């Protein structure tokens, strides 16, 4: 009730000695068993795993498509409401004397690198090019595929998937955890976000289940992101001349190429995770942000800058104007060719993305909370939703706009559109540059990819370890960090080798569903906590820990 202080203690039993000293055995061991079982299943009986996962995926997408659309709309509304209300926007994520641990640049760099960096490199070219060819506006006859009148719609749909809604998923989890960890001194773990609803029951099996769901969703969501990045990394390494053994005859990464990439990426990631947030992760995040700005500057100087800036303006205006419609629209099969095509498109794109961001949210959310102590609620939401979204919009219009412009004016032909998504950025650079300069730029892209892959993977390893350690911000346990590094490698490598990205997508959509329910409860619990804490402060009742 609001006439007494809120719950400020949530004991979680951890081992006092032995291999699991400092860790919750219930969460750590169960999570490891589940992830290990998935790895063994996918590698030992790939046909059975693929069939079962595909059947489950089809059933979930058929029955829960509208659920994913509406819950992401809910996350966006909660974050926006809390930011714009003056009283709630001024709330500090911590005590009044707490100051931010990281500079604004480092804060934004770590947040952006963990949240979306790899996908930006892969999809800044690939997604606008795909939507330029077809999207709901084309399906409904409002625009023509691969024509000038389809440029703005292509960016509206690209912005939808990589803009406000995506970052709202991350922001909600991070905001909830930062609020309860730094204002109420509760453990920095997912279960703490549900305390206004379930109270101290979360110390037991209910809380263990919530954290286990978060760990499994994190592994699958990060595996999806790493899968895209690993494929592009292998393509880039091949472009700089490391050898044809990296690719199969169809131009896709070979098993040897995938294993090579994972050894490099996960080895570096595990070493970085062992160094903690303030050292390796911070340094790598600053490096990849600097390289990102360099690559963006390259396209501003040599790419289709005016075309890109024009599409940024028109696309952003249309996206904001149509955002309420985009946020709530659900297309269901209705027996017509157009209706069925729209439902199929939404399931394959928007629903898939919402599941991806939800599966990624426990990892990014805990990480955002970990680096955001001392920020105000409004500063946090604007910094974690609107600024990263704007960065994505600029990237998509300058980089992807160059590809679309080269296709429209006939410079590229089908060289970009005909390349696989992992090759489209390299195909565009190859058209723009001489062979020697292309090699240098390809090397820079490969290094940037590597830093993003390492930053994402090491942050994920650290966050999974934090959840397993009952919210300890700097958990000990080098062998546990190494285990999760190897587990991520086997999940990505095993699913890529036996079923490609399709297998990872399927597992990720399945893993995201239970955590989407957890996130809805977190949103409701956060609103309840903020309202009641406001009443407590008016009545002179303690609302923060001392």
Beta strands, then each sheet from edge to edge (+ up, - down):
end
